[in-house]
Amino acid sequence: MLDAAFFRRWLTAAAAAVDREADRLTDLDSPIGDADHGSNLQRGFNAVRTALDKDAPDAPGAVLILAGKQLISTVGGASGPLYGTLLRRTGKALGDATEVSEADFAQALKAGVDAVAALGGAAPGDKTMLDALVPAVEALGDGDFAAARAAAEHGAEATTPLQARKGRASYLGERSIGHQDPGATSSALLIGALAEAAGGAA
């Protein structure tokens, strides 16, 4: 069973991963975006970490809803609403339970990913964060966090030869080909942090 402490651990690990990889995310964003993906997410996840230090909800869903609200209010561009929607919708799907099963979490995360797809109007293959998130959710199953991380990382890497069909990069047309998508890359970091929180950081 997964409790609120697990979800706080996940988000703290995600903040650390974004801190560590912020420059790389911005470098990836530079040729096909606004060159601010790393700094925007860094600001957002630092705000999440601060909020959770001040107010530590005792239910997994409440932890994710609080984090989602912080991301929406502090992250510029499209990333804030997309990541905020991912966490808030996942949190709402978990309800008020103080502990959730790994299978329940997998279903809730799928609901979060579906909400991101609806908000952005994107699908796998469009060279967006969904290229990492959708295979991660499919691999997660009833709690295989290591498989989810591997699927997300593979999905992010597989965006390199794609032409962007959604988001800022889509304006570049064929010039978006040959660049790994920064949103898919940061999504893989989020799923990697999940595996780390679950003890699957090998």
N, C-alpha and C positions, 0 to 999 in steps of 0.2 A: 504493500500500500504506500502511496505517496502523500506526504503531508505538506503543510505550508512551508516548513523548513526546507524541504526538497526544492520547492519552486523558488524560494529566495536564493538558495544555493545556485540554481540554474541561472537566474538573472544576474547574480553577482559574477558568475563565471563568464556570462555573455558580455558584461561590461568590461571585464578584464581582457577578453579576446578582442573586443572592438578597440580598446586602448592600444593593445599590442599591434593590431593590424590596420590602424586608422590611416597611416600613410600609404599603405598598399591599396586600401580601398579608394583613396583619393586618386592615386596613380591610375587605377583601373578606370575611374570615372572621368579622368581628364580628357581622353580622346573622344569619348562618346557621350559625355554628360556635362555637368556644370563644375566638375572638379571639387565637389564639396561633400561627397557621400561619406567619407571617413570622418570628417570634422563634424558633420551634422549628427551622425549616429553616435559619435563619441560624446557630444553634448547631451544627447537624449538618454543614453544609457548611464551616464554619470548622474543625471537627474533621477533616473530610476533607482540607482543605488542609494542616493541621498534620501529619497522618499521612503524606501524600505527600511533604512536605518532609523528614521524618525517614527514611522508607523508600520509596525510589522503585523499585518492581518493574520488571523489564525486559521484561515481557510484558503486552500489553493486557488479557488476561483477569485477570491478577493485580492490575492497577491497579483494575479495576472491582470485583473481589471485596473488596479492602481497603477501598475507598470504601463499598461496601454494608454491610460490617460496622460501619464507623464510624457510618453513619446509623442503623442498627438500635440501636446502643448509646447514642446521644446524643440522638436526636430523640424527643420525647414524642408521645403520641397515636397515631393510625393512620399518620401520615405516615412515621415511621421505618421500620416494617416494610414499607410499600408501596414507598417509594423504595429501601430497602435490598434488597428482593427484586428490584426492577427491575434494579439494577446487578449484584447477585450472580449472578442467573440469566443475564444477558447475558454476564457475565465467564466463567461456567462453560461457556456455549455456545461461547465463543471458544477454550477450551482453553489449551494452553501455548505456542502459536505466538508468536514474537517480532514477527511482522508479520501483519496480516490484510488481506484485500481489502475494499473498500467493500461488495461484495455479501455477503461473509461477515458483516460487521458488521451489515448490514441484517437478515439472517436471525437473527443472535444477538439483536438488539434486539427483534425480533418475539417471540422466545422469552421475553425478559424481560417484555414487555408482556402476553403470554399468562399468565405466572406471576402478574402483578399482578391480572389479571382473575380468575384462579382463587382467589387469596387473598382478594380483596374481594368476590367473588361478583357483580361488576358487569359491565355491558356498555355500549357506546356508547349515549348517550341517557339514561343514569341520572344525569347531572349529576355526574360525577367526573373524575378525572385521565385516565381512558380516553378522554374526549371530545377531548382534545388528543393523547394518545399514539397511539391507533389510526390516525387519519388521517395523523399524522406518519410512522408506519412504512410505511403504504401509499404515501405520496408519496416516501419515501426511495429506494425501488427499489434501484438499483445504486449509489447514492451522490449523489443530488440533494439535498444538504443544505439549499439555499435553499428548495426546494419543501417539504421536511419542516418547516422553520421556519414558512413561510407557512400550511401546513395546520394546524399545532399552534395558531398564533395565532388562526386562523379558528375552529377547534374550541373553543378556550377562550371566545371571544366568543359563540359560538353556544349556550353553556350558559345565558346570561342568561334566556331565556324558558322554560327547562325547569323542570319540577318534579322535585326531587331524589327519587330512589328508593333510594339507598344512602347510607350514611354518616350523620354527625351531622345534616346538613341535612335528611335525609329525615324526621326527627321533626317538622319544621315543616309538612309537607304543602304546601298551596298557598302558604303564606307564603314558601316558598323561591323562588317564581317572581319574576323581576325582578332577581335578584342573580347576577353572574358567579361561577362556582365557583372558589374559591381554589386547589384542587388542580389543576384544569385550567390555571389561570393559571400556577402554579409549574412545571407540566410544560412549558408553552410556553416558559418561561424556560430550562429545561434543554435543550430542543431548539434554542432560539435560540443558546445557548452552544455547542452542537454545530456549528451553522452558522458561528459566529464562529471556532471552532477550525479549521474546514476552510477558512477564508479567505473565507467567504460572508457577511461581516458588512455588506455594502452595504445 
